[in-house]
Amino acid sequence: MASLISLAASIVVFLYLGGGSTDAYWVLYILSLLAEIISTIFLKMIKDDPGIVVALKPVGSAGLINLVSIYRDMARSRGVKEYILIILLYTVAVNFPTSIWNYYLIYSIGGDEVWITSKMATVYLVKALILGIWPFIVDRYGTRIIFTTTLVMISPIPILFMVARSLASQILLEI
């Protein structure tokens, strides 16, 4: 919800002050700072589970060594290594091209910040809607198959984005 609200606010600010406007960026940076402060206050209000706090609370250097050994043991686990590798590859494959794509979207297709913000709002909305069925899909087919299939399905999408030259077609591809 926080992401959707911030993206909607971005759209409003860019539409009102104009895409690429320095004033629009200043307004959004100030709003982001205020949101970060408010978010921090709310996070401070959340109380930790006492059992977890006791289990992870370091007691001098011995407690810190124990905590480090717990993390080291987890990192040695084959399952954890595979999970970290899969997530890392997935993140790089999906997010690395984003800045290049945003540049292309603005300077080659003729979009602006409103396009980028609208596309991101669409991404977050779709993620929020699919979140309810995602665990069922992962349980049914397994993490490895889901991530592999997702990467294969995502790979050709940049080619389709190149021929999608309207905001509506860009949003449709995001969905």
CORQUI-V904843 format. One line per field, one symbol per residue. ss: DSSP state (H for helix, E for strand, L for the rest). A space follows every 10 residues. Layout:
ss=???
//
This chain:
ss=LHHHHHHHHH HHHHHHHLLL LHHHHHHHHH HHHHHHHHHH HHHHHLLLLH HHHHHHLLLH HHHHHHHHHH HHHHHHLHHH HHHHHHHHHH HHHHHHHHHH HHHHHHHHHL LLHHHHHHHH HHHHHHHHHH HHHHHHHHHH HLHHHHHHHH HHHHHLHHHH HHHLLLHHHH HHHHL
//
